[in-house]
Amino acid sequence: MLPNHAREPLELRGGTTFYFVTGWIEAALDQAKSAAGWKDVSLGGGAEIVTQYLAAGLHDEMVISIVPLILGDGARLFAGRGDARPKLEQLGIVEAPGVTHIRYALVG
């Protein structure tokens, strides 16, 4: 995840650890891939992070998690992209109590 300030890793039960990286999105992606032995990685963030990675062409899939909780005014996921909005192909849906995860491939 890409926070605005340094933060210690967050270890969850089951062996998953979230690492928080500050700096440029390219550096965060390189660090994540290096740590994963250059296998697939998952980066977490909100609309601003997604927009930055889309603009840089640095990802090929995304998971949008929908939680029925209203916080402030929200942020438009593809704001400012005009005609450059990505073409998405739905790959799958996972429903769980209180959240729905929709996985998309970026097409083209």
KEDREN-368432 format. One line per 10 residues: their letters; for each residue x, y, z of N, C-alpha, C. Coordinates in nm, 4 decimals, always signed. Last residue first. Layout:
N
a> X:Y:Z:X:Y:Z:X:Y:Z  ...
//
This chain:
108
gvlayrihtv> -0.6863:-0.4110:-2.3863:-0.6284:-0.3192:-2.4841:-0.5230:-0.2339:-2.4379  -0.8455:-0.4321:-2.0785:-0.8411:-0.4798:-2.2154:-0.7817:-0.3711:-2.3053  -0.7840:-0.5399:-1.7601:-0.7802:-0.4232:-1.8448:-0.7580:-0.4723:-1.9878  -1.0074:-0.7479:-1.5836:-0.8854:-0.7379:-1.6640:-0.8961:-0.6084:-1.7434  -1.1417:-0.7427:-1.2513:-1.1458:-0.7017:-1.3900:-1.0072:-0.7152:-1.4539  -1.3389:-0.8593:-0.9863:-1.2065:-0.8631:-1.0513:-1.2233:-0.8349:-1.1999  -1.4979:-0.7436:-0.7057:-1.5161:-0.7665:-0.8490:-1.3790:-0.7546:-0.9162  -1.6185:-0.8287:-0.3947:-1.4944:-0.8038:-0.4704:-1.5209:-0.8390:-0.6166  -1.8244:-0.7022:-0.1483:-1.8232:-0.7740:-0.2754:-1.6980:-0.7315:-0.3500  -1.9069:-0.7234:+0.2002:-1.8193:-0.6776:+0.0923:-1.8389:-0.7647:-0.0320
gpaeviglqe> -2.0715:-0.8308:+0.4017:-2.0328:-0.6903:+0.4095:-1.9452:-0.6390:+0.2980  -1.9639:-1.1564:+0.3584:-2.0465:-1.0693:+0.4425:-1.9909:-0.9260:+0.4471  -1.8784:-1.1770:+0.0084:-1.8545:-1.2128:+0.1482:-1.9432:-1.1224:+0.2328  -1.8276:-1.2781:-0.3250:-1.9124:-1.2126:-0.2263:-1.8785:-1.2656:-0.0880  -1.6431:-1.2224:-0.6024:-1.6409:-1.2951:-0.4755:-1.7236:-1.2154:-0.3767  -1.6408:-1.2558:-0.9508:-1.6977:-1.1872:-0.8344:-1.6851:-1.2795:-0.7147  -1.4449:-1.2080:-1.2519:-1.5076:-1.2838:-1.1452:-1.5573:-1.1961:-1.0336  -1.3816:-1.0558:-1.4735:-1.3251:-1.1902:-1.4624:-1.3916:-1.2732:-1.3538  -1.4917:-0.8172:-1.7031:-1.5136:-0.8779:-1.5719:-1.4646:-1.0225:-1.5723  -1.2857:-0.5983:-1.8611:-1.3560:-0.7256:-1.8800:-1.3690:-0.7910:-1.7438
lkpradgrga> -1.2749:-0.2547:-1.9508:-1.2637:-0.3585:-1.8495:-1.3429:-0.4820:-1.8890  -1.0922:+0.0067:-2.0778:-1.1910:-0.0953:-2.1131:-1.1681:-0.2103:-2.0166  -1.0408:+0.3196:-1.9066:-0.9995:+0.1850:-1.9465:-1.1179:+0.0979:-1.9865  -1.0735:+0.6378:-2.0554:-1.1189:+0.5425:-1.9537:-1.0842:+0.4018:-2.0000  -1.0065:+0.8389:-2.2259:-0.9024:+0.7399:-2.1975:-0.9441:+0.6431:-2.0867  -1.1867:+1.0381:-2.2504:-1.2017:+0.9251:-2.3427:-1.1011:+0.8138:-2.3162  -1.1346:+1.1205:-1.9133:-1.2053:+1.1518:-2.0372:-1.2270:+1.0284:-2.1228  -1.0041:+1.1114:-1.6754:-0.9498:+1.0267:-1.7819:-1.0197:+1.0511:-1.9153  -1.1087:+1.2416:-1.4563:-1.0041:+1.3091:-1.5318:-0.9468:+1.2272:-1.6457  -1.1828:+0.9497:-1.2651:-1.1949:+1.0941:-1.2858:-1.0778:+1.1476:-1.3669
flragdglil> -1.2308:+0.6855:-1.2035:-1.1695:+0.7167:-1.3325:-1.1801:+0.8645:-1.3663  -1.3396:+0.6950:-0.9412:-1.2284:+0.6065:-0.9733:-1.1576:+0.6447:-1.1023  -1.4122:+0.9673:-0.7393:-1.4403:+0.9000:-0.8664:-1.3179:+0.8207:-0.9087  -1.4633:+0.9339:-0.3948:-1.3728:+0.9784:-0.5013:-1.4054:+0.8991:-0.6271  -1.6708:+1.0610:-0.1243:-1.6144:+0.9587:-0.2115:-1.5231:+1.0190:-0.3157  -1.7675:+1.2342:+0.0609:-1.8228:+1.2455:-0.0731:-1.7723:+1.1368:-0.1665  -1.7814:+1.0378:+0.3606:-1.7638:+1.1659:+0.2928:-1.8298:+1.1657:+0.1565  -1.8541:+0.7180:+0.3232:-1.7535:+0.8013:+0.3896:-1.7374:+0.9300:+0.3098  -2.0796:+0.4635:+0.3633:-2.0595:+0.5930:+0.2992:-1.9650:+0.6764:+0.3841  -2.0752:+0.1308:+0.2874:-2.0437:+0.2268:+0.3924:-2.0130:+0.3588:+0.3240
pvisivmedh> -2.0795:-0.1461:+0.1650:-2.1906:-0.0522:+0.1813:-2.1721:+0.0412:+0.3007  -1.8082:-0.1913:-0.0458:-1.8518:-0.2046:+0.0927:-1.9636:-0.1027:+0.1136  -1.6435:-0.3461:-0.3011:-1.7581:-0.2616:-0.2707:-1.8062:-0.2938:-0.1303  -1.3392:-0.3442:-0.4605:-1.4134:-0.3959:-0.3457:-1.5220:-0.2967:-0.3080  -1.2024:-0.4363:-0.7559:-1.2747:-0.3273:-0.6917:-1.3594:-0.3899:-0.5819  -0.8997:-0.5252:-0.8791:-1.0118:-0.5743:-0.7994:-1.0741:-0.4532:-0.7322  -0.7475:-0.5402:-1.1993:-0.7816:-0.4673:-1.0780:-0.8980:-0.5375:-1.0094  -0.4693:-0.5939:-1.4235:-0.5933:-0.6347:-1.3590:-0.6204:-0.5448:-1.2400  -0.2413:-0.4724:-1.5119:-0.3249:-0.5382:-1.6118:-0.4561:-0.5919:-1.5556  -0.0474:-0.1695:-1.4685:-0.1153:-0.2900:-1.4204:-0.2090:-0.3450:-1.5259
lgaalyqtvi> +0.0749:+0.0610:-1.5675:+0.1544:-0.0327:-1.4881:+0.0773:-0.1510:-1.4306  +0.0170:+0.2982:-1.7053:+0.0085:+0.1693:-1.7742:+0.0790:+0.0567:-1.7001  +0.0019:+0.5414:-1.5875:+0.1369:+0.4934:-1.6177:+0.1351:+0.3594:-1.6914  -0.2709:+0.5615:-1.5463:-0.2056:+0.6602:-1.6327:-0.0673:+0.6130:-1.6754  -0.3056:+0.3486:-1.3605:-0.3685:+0.3444:-1.4928:-0.2974:+0.4379:-1.5896  -0.1632:+0.4501:-1.1396:-0.1161:+0.3284:-1.2061:-0.1774:+0.3123:-1.3446  -0.3237:+0.6778:-1.0809:-0.1813:+0.6925:-1.1134:-0.1280:+0.5698:-1.1871  -0.5739:+0.5592:-1.0248:-0.5612:+0.6540:-1.1353:-0.4153:+0.6701:-1.1775  -0.5099:+0.4129:-0.7939:-0.5550:+0.3438:-0.9153:-0.5358:+0.4336:-1.0368  -0.4522:+0.6262:-0.6189:-0.3475:+0.5296:-0.6547:-0.3841:+0.4571:-0.7834
eaggglsvdk> -0.7059:+0.7505:-0.6037:-0.5879:+0.8256:-0.6499:-0.4756:+0.7323:-0.6952  -0.8776:+0.5504:-0.4991:-0.8970:+0.6003:-0.6347:-0.7738:+0.6745:-0.6880  -0.6518:+0.3561:-0.2900:-0.7796:+0.4148:-0.3266:-0.7790:+0.4662:-0.4690  -0.4820:+0.0384:-0.2689:-0.4932:+0.1831:-0.2602:-0.6308:+0.2291:-0.3011  -0.2399:-0.2211:-0.3059:-0.3646:-0.1696:-0.2518:-0.3662:-0.0191:-0.2477  -0.1238:-0.4593:-0.5363:-0.1021:-0.3301:-0.4724:-0.2360:-0.2771:-0.4259  +0.0081:-0.7758:-0.5724:-0.1142:-0.6997:-0.5569:-0.0811:-0.5721:-0.4812  +0.2027:-0.9574:-0.8174:+0.1846:-0.8876:-0.6892:+0.0514:-0.8154:-0.6910  +0.3565:-1.2422:-0.9675:+0.2477:-1.1445:-0.9618:+0.2373:-1.0838:-0.8223  +0.7170:-1.2526:-0.9183:+0.5872:-1.3133:-0.9486:+0.4819:-1.2040:-0.9437
wgaaskaqdl> +0.9628:-1.1659:-0.8371:+0.9166:-1.1227:-0.9689:+0.7934:-1.1999:-1.0147  +0.9802:-1.2254:-0.5676:+1.0560:-1.3062:-0.6625:+1.0102:-1.2848:-0.8059  +0.8533:-1.0430:-0.4134:+0.7756:-1.1609:-0.4520:+0.8512:-1.2509:-0.5491  +1.0330:-0.8363:-0.3935:+1.0037:-0.9125:-0.2714:+0.9300:-1.0422:-0.3034  +1.0118:-0.7424:-0.6576:+1.1382:-0.7973:-0.6076:+1.1145:-0.8850:-0.4853  +0.7498:-0.6442:-0.6574:+0.7869:-0.7549:-0.7456:+0.9154:-0.8214:-0.7003  +0.7747:-0.4364:-0.4656:+0.6800:-0.5464:-0.4444:+0.7164:-0.6669:-0.5301  +0.9639:-0.2715:-0.5895:+0.9925:-0.3290:-0.4583:+0.9015:-0.4489:-0.4310  +0.8246:-0.1994:-0.8236:+0.9515:-0.2731:-0.8323:+0.9849:-0.3414:-0.7002  +0.6109:-0.0568:-0.7050:+0.5853:-0.1770:-0.7844:+0.7112:-0.2624:-0.7963
aaeiwgtvfy> +0.7497:+0.1550:-0.5852:+0.6687:+0.0651:-0.5025:+0.6416:-0.0653:-0.5764  +0.8595:+0.2768:-0.8100:+0.9482:+0.2200:-0.7077:+0.8726:+0.1220:-0.6197  +0.6269:+0.3649:-0.9367:+0.7147:+0.2696:-1.0045:+0.8070:+0.2003:-0.9051  +0.5234:+0.5508:-0.7542:+0.4497:+0.4271:-0.7803:+0.5364:+0.3220:-0.8488  +0.7521:+0.6935:-0.5153:+0.6932:+0.6866:-0.6487:+0.6275:+0.5518:-0.6725  +0.6763:+0.6910:-0.1611:+0.7576:+0.7233:-0.2775:+0.6785:+0.7077:-0.4060  +0.6386:+0.4264:+0.0798:+0.6218:+0.5658:+0.0391:+0.7089:+0.5905:-0.0835  +0.4653:+0.1328:+0.1498:+0.5805:+0.1909:+0.0819:+0.5491:+0.3352:+0.0466  +0.3853:-0.1175:+0.3679:+0.3472:+0.0172:+0.3286:+0.4720:+0.0876:+0.2755  +0.2807:-0.4474:+0.3450:+0.3948:-0.3575:+0.3550:+0.3535:-0.2231:+0.2982
fttggrlelp> +0.0985:-0.6926:+0.5089:+0.0886:-0.5745:+0.4252:+0.2111:-0.4876:+0.4517  +0.1066:-1.0406:+0.5117:+0.1655:-0.9183:+0.5658:+0.1488:-0.8069:+0.4633  -0.0478:-1.3428:+0.5998:-0.0446:-1.2290:+0.5080:+0.0139:-1.1080:+0.5794  -0.0723:-1.5519:+0.7863:+0.0523:-1.5344:+0.7127:+0.0585:-1.4197:+0.6146  -0.2789:-1.5892:+0.9570:-0.2851:-1.6625:+0.8310:-0.1645:-1.6382:+0.7424  -0.3279:-1.2608:+1.0811:-0.3300:-1.4051:+1.1044:-0.3419:-1.4746:+0.9702  -0.1120:-1.0065:+0.9470:-0.2424:-1.0622:+0.9757:-0.2292:-1.2104:+1.0096  +0.0951:-0.7327:+1.0028:+0.0878:-0.8778:+0.9892:-0.0491:-0.9272:+1.0327  +0.2002:-0.4524:+0.8529:+0.0843:-0.5020:+0.9257:+0.0729:-0.6517:+0.8985  +0.5012:-0.2566:+0.8838:+0.4205:-0.3608:+0.8201:+0.3077:-0.4080:+0.9122
erahnplm> +0.4784:+0.0954:+0.9787:+0.5305:-0.0394:+0.9986:+0.4431:-0.1410:+0.9253  +0.5074:+0.3759:+0.7635:+0.4263:+0.2950:+0.8539:+0.4865:+0.1552:+0.8621  +0.5437:+0.7114:+0.6448:+0.6013:+0.5804:+0.6763:+0.5151:+0.5077:+0.7789  +0.2715:+0.8596:+0.4591:+0.3754:+0.8641:+0.5613:+0.4244:+0.7216:+0.5904  +0.0807:+0.8143:+0.2703:+0.1507:+0.9426:+0.2635:+0.2654:+0.9512:+0.3626  +0.0988:+0.4717:+0.1447:+0.0493:+0.5781:+0.2320:+0.1277:+0.7072:+0.2107  +0.0384:+0.2306:-0.0545:+0.1157:+0.3534:-0.0681:+0.0579:+0.4641:+0.0191  +0.0837:-0.1173:+0.0000:+0.0000:+0.0000:+0.0000:+0.0885:+0.1241:+0.0000
//
